[in-house]
Amino acid sequence: MGPQKRYLKTKNVSKVTFCLPAEAARDAQTVYLVGDFNAWAADATPMSRLKSGEFKVTLDLETGREYEYRFLIDGRVWENDWAADDYRPAGIPGAENSVVAV
């Protein structure tokens, strides 16, 4: 199950909740969501750690678009969303970006 989307009736926006499972985050101290929606700024969108060990964040994203993103763990390890809507080449050999369609 990929990012959770909740479409708003009054705006062309969806509240999209991104989740990095505890298995992917293991001993992570920090996780940031990095992607098209924040100009790939590594520290713009921190995620919150839940008691379960997973990390979550919810963003308002414009509908009718696709966004590429990845998770940045502890400022050094890139991780894809294991349940993304799609994947695209990241422009680095062997790397892919996760994609969410809103």
C-alpha positions, 0 to 999 in steps of 0.5 A: 500500500503506497502513500495514502491520499485524501482528496479535498472537495473544496480544493485541487489538493490531496493530503498525501501521507508518506510512510517509511516502515520501521523495517526500512528505518531500523536505527534511524535517528532522522528521516526526511522526505525529499522530492519534486514538491520541496525542490529536493531540499534535503532538510525541508520536510522532516518526518515524525517517528511513531511509537511503532518505529515507522516515520510519517509525514503528510503534505498537501499536494496539487492533484493531477500531477505525479511527484518523484521522491525518496527518503533520506535517512540520517542524512546519508542513506537514500531509500525508496518507498517500497510501495510507491505508485511507480519508479523512475530512473533518478539520473544516477546509474542504478538509482530510481526515484519513487513516484506518487500520482495524485 
